[in-house]
Amino acid sequence: MAVESVRDLQVELLGIRKHFGGAQALDDVSLRVAAGTVHALVGENGAGKSTLSKVCAGVISPDSGVVRAGGEDVVFRSPRDALARGIATIAQELALVPGLTVEQNVFLGAEPRRGGLLDRKALRRRYDELAEHVGFDLVPDSPVSSLRTADQQKVEILRALSSGASLIIMDEPTAALSREDTELLHDTIRLLVSGGRSVLLVSHFLSEVLELSDEVTILRDGRLVRTSAAADESEASLIDGMLGRSLDSVFPGLPPAPAESASIVLSAVGVHAPGVRGVDITVRAGEIVGLAGLVGAGRSELVMALVGASRVRSGEVTIDGEPVDVRAPSEAMRSGIALVPESRKEQGVVPLRSVEENATLASLATFSRAGFVDRRQERAAAGAVLESTRVRAASPRAPMSSLSGGNQQKVLFARALLCGPRLLIADEPTRGVDVGSRRAIYDLLVEQARAGLAVLVVSSDIEEVIGLSHRVLVMRGGRVTGELTGADITDENILTAAFLDTDTNKGADS
């Protein structure tokens, strides 16, 4: 299936206003996406980016204003209406059918049929042509539920491309992708644009915005700050526009690295577990250790083993010098290990429960007597920890779903810290959060290290690893292939260890 030139489609949104209850999400916002361009939307969470993109996609209807596609005023009552006009969406939250195969998800609702039955040969032929052209190497008959997040994102991209849309809205499309996969997606976006398609890109990655975009629109508090050529912007100018103030630096200053004589909180020696092959790791009190590596390197698998979500087959794990045999996350918490998980949606938040209930969820035993929860004590503890983690919510009793992604993430930090851990593990701590919340989370991690907590940060963002870590461990193939400190913590050294087998114990069995 060749990616061919398509009809020019200029999409305009003029004077868009949208309220949700008493909150004004968009206030007289206008946007023009020219044919054959990449137009980026940036702003903090809650700035109106997703709302504006959903108006363009037909997901929600504006209270007032005009949507214009191809020079004609249109009214979208559903995403299907928008698709009929050549507008497709890749949503931030994956919307796949887990029980169906890759190819079935890609052509869902548009399957080739013969005599009323699915034409499997035609389906495979169309899939192979599309996948070959885009360069995604996915097994077409694999169930989507078996794929890692990065590959599920690729399925979403293929589905959008299969619709033949002229404008593709991409909401945080690279948030779950490795650097290699991200570069592949960037190449795909350039290919689409060269063929006449347009992309509306919603992204928190400002370097990505500047690299890909022709124009950038900045939103703040539901209002348009400005639209300008990407070539006229910098990361600093975008941040200034998004926040209404300058951000002194992306990362806070680290406290001094603890001495080698400092107490070792976590020690793991020769750990073998599913996806982990003989890993040694230590984290000292007051130290932030970054865990880097490509997708599939074994970082998350190591975390799952440390918190008891998977079984340690051999090796020894100690906390403060005491051996622990953690067989469940609840045992990990009792041993002094707390985790902020990789996926808020799937592993973290309970959206319909209150903010304070989400914060105290792992600590209910602390506030319980004879099986009953002391609500007054629970609320007092929740209020204190939510304040210390700078959670912004209308009320501690507001539903978790009412919070922005950044504030939801801070609630998960509050939950972890309320357990009183000795070791805090933060797996992709700033995935899907805006730049302001990102800095707040960085400040929080550094504050905890300064207070003597041992911190293990797992991140696919190399800049994040470099900016936060006293020491960096790089994984590849389930092993640690590099350990970096001080001036050796560089982009080049991390990538070298991630791509090349430099580990001295690489002959360890699996």
C-alpha positions in Angstrom: 0.0 0.0 0.0 1.8 3.1 -1.2 1.6 6.3 0.8 0.5 8.4 -2.1 -0.3 12.1 -2.5 -3.7 13.0 -1.1 -6.0 15.9 -1.5 -4.9 19.1 0.1 -6.8 19.6 3.3 -6.5 22.8 5.3 -8.3 22.6 8.6 -9.3 25.7 10.6 -10.9 26.2 14.0 -12.1 29.7 14.5 -13.1 31.3 17.8 -13.6 28.0 19.6 -15.1 28.1 23.1 -15.8 25.1 25.3 -17.0 24.8 28.9 -17.2 21.7 31.2 -19.5 22.6 34.0 -18.2 25.8 35.5 -14.7 25.4 34.0 -13.8 27.1 30.7 -11.5 24.7 28.8 -11.2 26.8 25.7 -11.7 30.6 25.4 -11.8 32.0 21.8 -9.1 29.8 20.4 -8.3 29.7 16.7 -6.0 27.3 14.9 -5.1 26.7 11.3 -3.4 23.5 10.1 -2.1 24.1 6.6 -2.0 21.2 4.1 1.3 19.3 4.0 2.6 20.6 7.3 3.3 19.5 10.9 1.5 21.8 13.3 2.3 21.3 17.0 0.1 22.1 20.1 2.0 22.7 23.3 1.0 23.7 26.8 0.8 22.4 30.3 -1.7 19.7 31.3 -5.1 21.5 31.5 -4.0 24.2 29.0 -6.6 23.0 26.5 -4.5 21.0 24.0 -6.5 17.8 24.2 -9.8 19.6 24.2 -8.9 21.5 21.1 -7.6 18.4 19.3 -10.8 16.6 20.2 -12.9 19.4 18.7 -10.9 19.0 15.5 -11.4 15.2 15.7 -15.2 15.3 16.3 -14.9 13.8 19.7 -16.5 16.8 21.4 -18.6 19.7 20.0 -17.6 23.3 20.8 -20.1 25.6 22.6 -19.4 28.2 19.9 -17.0 28.8 17.0 -16.5 27.4 13.6 -14.8 24.3 12.3 -13.7 24.5 8.7 -12.3 21.7 6.5 -11.2 22.2 3.0 -12.7 25.7 2.9 -16.2 24.5 4.0 -17.8 25.0 7.4 -18.5 21.6 8.9 -20.3 20.2 12.0 -18.7 17.0 13.4 -21.1 15.0 15.6 -18.7 12.1 15.9 -15.1 11.0 15.0 -16.7 9.1 12.0 -17.9 12.5 10.6 -14.4 13.8 11.0 -12.9 10.7 9.3 -15.3 11.2 6.4 -13.7 14.6 5.9 -10.2 13.1 6.1 -9.3 13.6 9.8 -8.0 10.6 11.8 -6.8 10.5 15.4 -4.2 8.5 17.3 -5.3 9.0 20.9 -3.0 9.3 23.9 -4.7 6.4 25.6 -4.5 3.3 23.4 -7.8 2.2 22.0 -7.2 -1.3 20.8 -9.1 -4.6 21.0 -6.7 -6.8 23.0 -8.2 -10.1 21.8 -7.9 -9.3 18.1 -4.7 -9.6 16.1 -2.5 -6.8 14.9 -3.9 -6.8 11.3 -7.5 -7.0 12.6 -6.9 -4.0 14.8 -5.3 -2.1 12.0 -8.3 -2.5 9.6 -11.0 -2.7 12.3 -14.3 -1.6 10.8 -12.8 -1.6 7.3 -12.0 -5.3 6.8 -12.0 -6.7 3.3 -14.9 -9.1 2.8 -16.0 -11.6 0.2 -19.5 -12.9 0.2 -20.1 -11.3 3.6 -17.1 -13.1 5.1 -13.8 -11.8 6.1 -11.3 -12.1 3.2 -8.2 -13.1 5.1 -5.9 -13.2 2.1 -6.9 -9.7 1.1 -6.5 -8.6 4.8 -3.0 -10.0 5.0 -2.0 -8.5 1.6 -3.2 -5.0 2.6 -1.5 -5.3 6.0 1.8 -6.5 4.5 1.8 -3.6 2.0 1.2 -1.0 4.6 3.6 -2.4 7.2 6.4 -2.8 4.7 6.1 0.7 3.4 6.0 2.3 6.9 8.8 -0.1 8.1 7.1 -1.5 11.2 8.1 -5.1 11.9 5.0 -6.5 13.7 3.8 -10.1 13.3 0.3 -9.6 11.8 -1.4 -12.5 13.5 -0.1 -11.8 17.0 -2.8 -10.8 19.5 -2.5 -7.2 20.5 -2.6 -8.2 24.2 0.8 -9.9 23.8 2.6 -6.8 22.6 4.6 -4.4 24.7 3.3 -0.8 24.9 5.7 0.5 22.2 4.4 -2.1 19.6 0.8 -1.4 20.6 1.5 2.3 19.7 2.7 1.2 16.3 -0.6 -0.6 15.7 -2.5 2.6 16.5 -0.3 4.5 14.0 -0.9 1.8 11.3 -4.6 2.0 11.9 -4.6 5.8 11.4 -2.6 5.5 8.2 -4.8 2.7 6.8 -7.8 5.1 6.8 -6.2 7.2 4.1 -6.7 10.4 6.1 -5.3 13.8 5.0 -4.9 15.1 8.5 -3.7 12.8 11.3 -3.9 14.0 14.9 -1.2 12.5 17.1 -1.6 12.9 20.8 1.7 12.1 22.6 2.6 9.5 19.9 6.1 8.9 21.2 5.5 8.8 24.9 5.8 5.0 25.1 8.4 4.5 22.3 12.2 3.9 22.5 14.6 6.4 20.9 15.0 4.0 17.9 11.2 3.7 17.5 10.7 7.4 17.9 13.2 8.2 15.1 11.3 5.7 12.9 8.0 7.5 13.7 9.6 10.8 12.9 10.7 9.5 9.5 7.1 8.3 9.0 5.7 11.7 9.8 8.1 13.3 7.3 7.1 10.8 4.7 3.4 11.6 5.3 3.9 15.3 5.0 6.0 14.9 1.8 3.0 13.1 0.3 0.6 16.0 1.1 -0.8 14.9 4.4 -0.8 17.0 7.5 -0.1 16.2 11.2 -1.4 17.9 14.3 1.1 16.9 16.9 0.3 17.2 20.6 3.5 16.6 22.5 5.3 17.4 25.8 8.7 16.7 24.2 9.7 20.2 23.1 12.8 18.9 21.3 10.5 16.7 19.2 8.2 19.7 18.5 11.0 21.9 17.3 12.5 19.1 15.2 9.3 18.1 13.4 7.0 21.1 13.3 6.5 23.8 10.7 4.3 25.9 13.1 3.7 25.8 16.9 0.6 26.9 18.8 1.0 27.6 22.5 -2.0 27.4 24.8 -2.2 28.4 28.4 -5.3 28.2 30.7 -7.5 27.5 27.7 -6.4 30.6 25.8 -4.2 31.1 22.8 -0.8 32.5 23.7 0.6 32.6 20.1 1.1 30.7 16.9 4.6 31.0 15.3 7.0 29.3 13.0 8.9 26.5 14.8 12.1 28.0 13.4 11.5 31.1 15.5 11.1 29.2 18.8 13.4 27.5 21.2 12.7 25.2 24.2 13.2 28.2 26.5 10.8 30.4 24.6 8.2 27.6 24.5 8.5 27.0 28.2 8.2 30.7 28.8 5.0 30.9 26.7 3.5 27.7 28.3 4.1 28.7 31.9 3.9 32.5 31.7 7.2 32.6 33.5 10.7 31.4 32.8 11.8 28.0 34.1 15.2 28.5 35.6 16.5 25.1 34.6 14.9 21.8 33.6 16.5 19.9 36.5 17.2 20.9 40.1 20.6 20.7 41.5 21.5 17.4 43.0 22.7 17.1 46.6 26.3 15.7 46.8 26.6 12.1 46.0 26.8 9.9 49.1 30.3 8.6 50.0 31.1 5.0 49.3 31.0 4.5 53.1 27.3 5.6 53.2 24.8 2.9 54.2 23.6 0.7 51.4 19.8 0.5 51.4 19.3 -1.8 48.4 21.7 -4.5 47.5 20.8 -7.0 44.8 23.5 -9.6 43.9 23.2 -12.1 41.0 19.5 -11.6 40.6 17.9 -13.9 38.0 14.2 -13.4 37.3 12.0 -13.3 34.2 13.8 -11.0 31.8 16.6 -10.4 34.3 20.0 -12.3 33.9 22.4 -12.0 36.8 22.0 -8.4 37.8 24.0 -6.7 40.6 22.7 -3.3 41.9 23.2 -1.1 44.9 21.5 2.1 46.0 22.8 4.1 49.0 20.9 6.3 51.3 20.6 9.8 49.8 21.5 8.5 46.3 19.6 8.7 43.0 20.5 5.8 40.7 19.2 6.0 37.1 18.4 2.9 35.3 18.6 3.3 31.5 18.3 1.1 28.5 16.3 0.5 25.3 12.8 -0.9 25.3 13.0 -4.6 26.2 16.4 -4.2 28.0 15.0 -5.6 31.2 14.6 -2.4 33.3 10.9 -2.9 34.1 11.4 -6.6 34.6 14.0 -5.9 37.2 11.6 -3.5 39.0 8.9 -6.1 38.9 11.2 -8.6 40.5 12.3 -6.1 43.2 8.7 -5.4 44.2 7.5 -9.0 44.1 5.4 -8.7 41.0 7.6 -11.5 39.5 9.6 -14.2 41.1 13.3 -13.9 41.8 14.6 -17.3 40.8 18.1 -16.9 42.3 20.4 -14.3 43.8 20.0 -12.2 47.0 18.2 -9.0 47.7 18.8 -7.1 51.0 17.2 -3.9 52.4 19.4 -2.1 55.0 21.5 -5.3 55.1 18.6 -7.6 55.9 17.8 -10.3 53.3 14.3 -10.1 52.0 12.3 -12.6 50.0 9.6 -10.5 48.4 6.9 -12.5 46.8 4.2 -9.9 46.4 4.0 -6.0 46.2 2.5 -5.9 49.7 5.5 -7.7 51.1 7.8 -5.2 49.2 6.0 -2.3 51.0 6.4 -4.0 54.4 10.1 -4.5 53.5 10.5 -0.7 52.8 10.2 -0.7 49.0 7.7 1.6 47.4 7.0 1.9 43.7 5.5 4.6 41.5 4.5 2.4 38.5 5.1 2.9 34.8 1.5 3.2 33.8 -0.8 5.5 35.9 -3.9 4.2 34.1 -3.3 0.5 34.3 -1.2 0.2 37.5 -1.8 3.3 39.5 -4.9 5.4 39.9 -8.4 4.4 40.9 -10.2 7.1 38.8 -13.6 7.1 40.5 -12.3 7.2 44.1 -11.2 10.4 45.7 -7.8 12.0 45.7 -7.2 11.3 49.4 -8.4 7.7 49.0 -5.9 7.1 46.2 -3.2 8.6 48.4 -3.9 6.3 51.4 -4.7 3.2 49.4 -1.5 1.4 50.3 -1.4 2.5 53.9 -4.9 1.7 55.2 -3.6 -0.7 57.8 -1.9 2.3 59.4 -5.3 3.9 60.0 -7.3 0.8 60.9 -8.3 -0.6 64.2 -10.3 -3.8 64.6 -10.9 -3.7 60.8 -12.3 -0.2 60.8 -10.6 2.8 59.2 -10.1 5.9 61.3 -11.3 8.4 58.7 -10.1 11.4 60.7 -6.6 10.1 61.0 -6.6 9.0 57.3 -7.7 12.5 56.1 -5.1 14.2 58.3 -2.3 12.0 56.9 -3.6 12.4 53.3 -3.8 16.2 53.7 -0.2 16.4 54.9 1.3 14.2 52.2 -0.7 15.8 49.4 0.5 19.2 50.5 4.1 18.0 50.7 3.9 16.6 47.2 2.3 19.8 45.9 -0.8 18.1 44.5 -3.2 20.7 43.0 -6.8 19.5 43.4 -10.1 21.3 44.0 -10.5 19.2 47.1 -8.9 16.1 48.6 -12.3 14.5 48.2 -12.6 15.3 44.5 -12.5 12.2 42.2 -9.1 11.3 41.0 -10.3 11.5 37.4 -10.8 15.3 37.8 -7.0 15.8 38.1 -4.5 16.5 35.3 -2.0 13.8 34.5 0.7 15.6 36.3 -1.3 15.9 39.5 -2.4 12.2 39.3 1.3 11.3 39.1 2.1 13.4 42.2 -0.7 11.6 44.0 1.0 8.3 43.2 4.2 9.7 44.7 2.2 10.7 47.8 0.9 7.2 48.1 4.4 5.7 47.9 5.8 8.2 50.4 3.0 7.6 52.9 4.2 4.0 53.2 7.5 5.4 54.8 9.8 3.6 52.4 13.6 3.2 52.6 13.8 2.7 48.8 11.6 4.6 46.3 11.4 3.2 42.8 10.0 5.6 40.2 9.4 3.9 36.9 9.0 6.5 34.0 8.1 9.1 36.6 7.3 11.9 34.2 5.7 10.0 31.3 2.7 12.0 29.9 3.0 15.0 32.3 3.5 18.6 31.3 6.7 20.6 31.7 5.6 22.3 34.9 4.6 19.1 36.6 7.8 17.5 35.4 9.9 20.0 37.3 7.8 19.5 40.4 8.4 15.8 40.2 12.1 16.3 39.7 12.2 18.6 42.8 10.3 16.0 44.8 12.8 13.2 43.9 15.7 15.4 44.8 14.1 16.4 48.1 13.6 12.8 49.0 17.3 12.0 48.3 18.4 15.0 50.2 16.3 13.7 53.2 18.2 10.4 53.0 15.9 8.2 50.9 17.4 5.8 48.4 15.9 6.5 45.0 15.9 4.3 41.9 14.7 6.1 38.7 13.8 4.1 35.6 13.4 6.2 32.5 13.6 5.9 28.7 14.4 9.6 28.6 18.1 9.8 28.5 18.2 13.5 29.4 16.1 12.7 32.5 18.5 10.0 33.5 21.5 12.3 33.1 19.8 15.3 34.8 18.7 13.4 37.9 21.3 10.7 38.6 24.3 10.5 40.8 25.0 7.2 39.2 23.6 5.5 36.1 23.3 1.8 35.4 22.6 0.8 31.8 20.8 -2.5 30.9 20.7 -4.6 27.8 19.3 -8.0 27.3 18.4 -8.4 30.9 22.0 -7.5 32.1 23.7 -4.4 33.4 26.1 -3.5 30.6 27.5 -0.2 32.0 27.9 1.8 35.2 28.5 5.5 34.9 29.3 8.2 37.5 30.2 11.9 37.4 31.5 13.3 34.1 31.1 9.9 32.5 27.3 10.2 32.6 26.8 11.3 29.0 24.4 10.6 26.2 27.1 8.9 24.2 28.2 6.6 27.0 24.7 5.6 27.9 23.9 4.8 24.2 27.2 2.9 23.8 26.3 0.7 26.8 22.7 0.3 25.6 23.7 -0.9 22.1 27.0 -2.7 22.7 27.6 -5.7 25.0 30.3 -4.2 27.2 29.4 -6.1 30.4 32.2 -8.2 31.9 29.8 -10.9 33.0 27.9 -11.1 29.7 28.5 -14.8 29.7 26.1 -15.3 32.6 23.5 -17.9 31.9 19.8 -17.0 31.5 
